[in-house]
Amino acid sequence: MSIGENIAAVRGRIEAACERAGRAPDEVTLIAVSKGFGAETVAEAFEAGQRDFGENRVQEAIEKIDALAGRGIEPRWHLIGHLQSNKAKLAVRRFAIVHGVDSLRLAEELSRHAERLPILLEVNAAQEASKFGFAPQEVAPALSSIALLPHLDIRGLMAVAPLSSDAEAVRPVFRRLRELRDALGLLELSMGMSNDYETAIEEGATMVRVGRAIFGERPLA
């Protein structure tokens, strides 16, 4: 299938998941994860109507963003990967929203360089040693500190669920994250990828980050 057909199929599954959860499809933003794919691939998805794209690495993304902007293609870019503090200045100039704010230090750097930047706080919901993010019990105090910074707009939470071939196995993780988001009075919830985005939507995701189901397997480096 073409990229356009893949996008249509994913959107159909999003609509079905929303219907099961009693939600409106426009409550969920589909982010096409274009990490590892070239500007031409992004352009094809854009031509098919996709408007939100996610990138993991600042340097790779900048080349793509600038190349596409030169052609008049300017989607909303989401930074969804781990961001080092020394790349904060570059990030605020290119991305509409930064998903993975995982420390007070990073938040301070972003605020120092931004005028007004929407962010999500990354939560290590399953407290995996290999993952970045605040432990669930650390989120409320982190939110209180980051909310004092002058140039950041905290929109919600983001998490990467444990990898599992069974989406039901990670449902409790998604549910806990939604409960935490609600308790903190936030709006956005970025969770769910190609193998589990439908479950994430059923549990309250407002943003899903889908790469493989749209673009296929990532090319080898």
C-alpha positions as CSV (number, residue, x, y, z in Angstrom):
1,M,0.0,0.0,0.0
2,S,1.1,3.6,-0.5
3,I,1.8,6.0,2.3
4,G,-1.5,7.8,1.6
5,E,-3.3,4.5,1.9
6,N,-1.5,3.6,5.1
7,I,-2.4,7.0,6.6
8,A,-6.1,6.4,5.7
9,A,-6.0,2.9,7.3
10,V,-4.4,4.3,10.5
11,R,-7.0,7.0,10.7
12,G,-9.7,4.5,10.2
13,R,-8.4,2.5,13.2
14,I,-8.2,5.7,15.2
15,E,-11.8,6.4,14.5
16,A,-12.8,2.9,15.5
17,A,-10.9,3.1,18.7
18,C,-12.5,6.4,19.5
19,E,-15.9,5.0,18.8
20,R,-15.2,2.1,21.2
21,A,-14.1,4.6,23.9
22,G,-17.0,7.0,23.3
23,R,-14.7,9.7,22.1
24,A,-14.6,12.0,19.0
25,P,-11.9,11.3,16.5
26,D,-10.9,14.9,16.4
27,E,-9.7,14.5,20.0
28,V,-6.7,12.5,18.8
29,T,-3.8,14.0,16.9
30,L,-2.0,11.5,14.6
31,I,1.8,12.2,14.6
32,A,3.6,10.5,11.7
33,V,7.0,9.5,13.0
34,S,9.4,10.3,10.2
35,K,12.7,9.5,11.9
36,G,15.0,7.7,9.5
37,F,13.0,8.7,6.4
38,G,14.0,11.4,3.9
39,A,12.3,14.6,3.0
40,E,10.6,13.1,-0.1
41,T,8.8,10.5,2.1
42,V,7.6,13.3,4.4
43,A,6.4,15.3,1.4
44,E,4.4,12.3,0.1
45,A,2.7,12.0,3.5
46,F,2.0,15.7,3.6
47,E,0.5,15.6,0.1
48,A,-1.8,12.8,1.4
49,G,-3.1,15.2,4.1
50,Q,-0.9,14.4,7.1
51,R,0.1,17.6,9.0
52,D,1.8,16.5,12.2
53,F,5.2,14.8,12.1
54,G,7.5,13.6,14.8
55,E,11.3,13.5,14.9
56,N,13.6,12.0,17.4
57,R,16.9,13.7,16.6
58,V,17.4,17.4,16.3
59,Q,20.2,17.4,13.8
60,E,18.5,15.0,11.4
61,A,15.2,16.8,11.7
62,I,16.7,20.3,11.0
63,E,18.0,19.1,7.6
64,K,14.6,17.7,6.7
65,I,12.6,20.7,8.1
66,D,14.7,23.2,6.2
67,A,14.7,21.2,3.0
68,L,10.9,20.9,3.1
69,A,10.3,24.6,4.1
70,G,12.3,25.6,1.0
71,R,9.6,23.8,-1.0
72,G,6.7,25.4,0.9
73,I,6.0,22.3,3.0
74,E,5.7,23.4,6.6
75,P,3.8,20.8,8.8
76,R,3.7,20.9,12.6
77,W,6.9,19.3,13.8
78,H,7.0,17.5,17.2
79,L,10.2,16.6,18.9
80,I,9.5,13.2,20.4
81,G,12.9,11.9,21.3
82,H,15.3,12.5,24.1
83,L,16.6,16.1,24.0
84,Q,20.0,17.0,25.4
85,S,20.2,20.4,27.1
86,N,22.9,21.6,24.8
87,K,20.4,21.1,21.8
88,A,17.6,23.2,23.4
89,K,18.4,26.4,21.5
90,L,18.2,24.5,18.2
91,A,15.0,22.7,19.2
92,V,13.0,25.8,20.1
93,R,13.6,27.3,16.7
94,R,12.2,24.4,14.6
95,F,9.6,22.5,16.7
96,A,6.0,23.4,17.5
97,I,6.1,21.2,20.6
98,V,8.7,19.3,22.6
99,H,7.3,16.0,24.0
100,G,10.2,14.6,26.0
101,V,10.9,17.2,28.8
102,D,12.5,14.9,31.4
103,S,14.4,17.1,33.7
104,L,14.2,20.6,35.3
105,R,17.6,21.4,33.8
106,L,16.2,20.8,30.3
107,A,13.1,22.8,31.0
108,E,15.3,25.7,32.2
109,E,17.3,25.6,29.0
110,L,14.2,25.5,26.8
111,S,12.7,28.5,28.7
112,R,15.9,30.4,28.3
113,H,15.8,30.2,24.6
114,A,12.1,30.2,23.8
115,E,9.5,32.9,23.5
116,R,6.5,30.6,24.2
117,L,7.0,26.8,23.8
118,P,4.4,24.1,24.4
119,I,5.9,21.1,26.1
120,L,4.9,17.8,27.6
121,L,6.6,16.2,30.6
122,E,7.9,12.7,30.0
123,V,6.9,10.1,32.5
124,N,8.7,6.8,32.9
125,A,5.4,5.2,33.7
126,A,6.7,1.7,34.1
127,Q,9.9,2.9,35.8
128,E,12.2,1.1,33.3
129,A,15.9,1.6,33.8
130,S,16.4,2.0,30.1
131,K,13.9,4.9,29.7
132,F,14.1,8.6,30.3
133,G,11.4,10.5,32.2
134,F,10.2,11.5,35.6
135,A,9.0,8.7,37.9
136,P,5.2,9.0,38.4
137,Q,5.7,10.3,42.0
138,E,8.2,12.9,40.7
139,V,5.8,14.5,38.2
140,A,3.8,16.7,40.5
141,P,6.8,18.4,42.1
142,A,8.5,18.8,38.7
143,L,5.4,20.3,37.3
144,S,5.3,22.9,40.1
145,S,8.9,23.9,39.5
146,I,8.6,24.0,35.7
147,A,5.4,26.0,35.8
148,L,7.4,28.9,37.3
149,L,9.5,29.1,34.2
150,P,8.4,32.1,32.1
151,H,8.4,30.8,28.5
152,L,7.0,27.3,28.7
153,D,3.4,26.1,28.3
154,I,3.0,22.7,30.0
155,R,0.3,21.0,27.9
156,G,0.4,17.5,29.3
157,L,2.3,14.3,29.7
158,M,4.1,11.9,27.4
159,A,5.3,8.3,27.9
160,V,6.9,5.4,26.0
161,A,5.2,2.2,27.1
162,P,7.1,-1.0,27.6
163,L,7.6,-2.9,24.3
164,S,5.2,-5.8,24.1
165,S,3.6,-7.8,21.3
166,D,0.4,-7.8,23.4
167,A,-1.2,-4.3,23.5
168,E,-3.4,-5.4,26.4
169,A,-0.3,-6.0,28.5
170,V,0.4,-2.3,28.5
171,R,-3.1,-1.1,29.0
172,P,-2.6,-0.6,32.8
173,V,0.4,1.7,32.0
174,F,-1.7,3.8,29.7
175,R,-4.5,3.9,32.3
176,R,-2.1,5.0,35.1
177,L,-0.8,7.8,32.9
178,R,-4.3,9.1,32.1
179,E,-5.2,9.1,35.8
180,L,-2.0,11.0,36.5
181,R,-2.8,13.5,33.7
182,D,-6.3,14.0,35.1
183,A,-5.1,14.4,38.7
184,L,-2.7,17.2,37.5
185,G,-5.4,19.0,35.5
186,L,-3.5,18.8,32.2
187,L,-4.9,18.4,28.7
188,E,-2.6,16.4,26.4
189,L,-1.5,12.8,26.7
190,S,1.0,11.6,24.1
191,M,1.2,7.8,24.3
192,G,0.8,4.9,21.9
193,M,2.8,3.8,18.9
194,S,2.3,1.5,15.9
195,N,1.8,-1.7,18.0
196,D,-0.5,-0.2,20.7
197,Y,-2.0,3.1,19.6
198,E,-5.5,1.8,19.6
199,T,-5.3,0.7,23.2
200,A,-3.7,4.0,24.1
201,I,-6.6,5.9,22.5
202,E,-9.1,3.7,24.4
203,E,-7.3,4.8,27.6
204,G,-7.3,8.5,26.8
205,A,-4.4,9.3,24.5
206,T,-4.8,12.7,22.7
207,M,-1.6,12.2,20.6
208,V,-0.4,9.0,19.1
209,R,3.1,8.6,17.5
210,V,2.9,6.2,14.6
211,G,5.8,5.4,12.3
212,R,6.0,1.8,11.0
213,A,2.3,1.6,10.3
214,I,2.6,4.6,8.0
215,F,6.1,4.5,6.5
216,G,7.0,0.8,6.9
217,E,10.2,-0.5,8.4
218,R,12.8,2.2,9.0
219,P,15.8,2.0,6.6
220,L,19.0,0.6,8.0
221,A,21.5,3.4,8.9
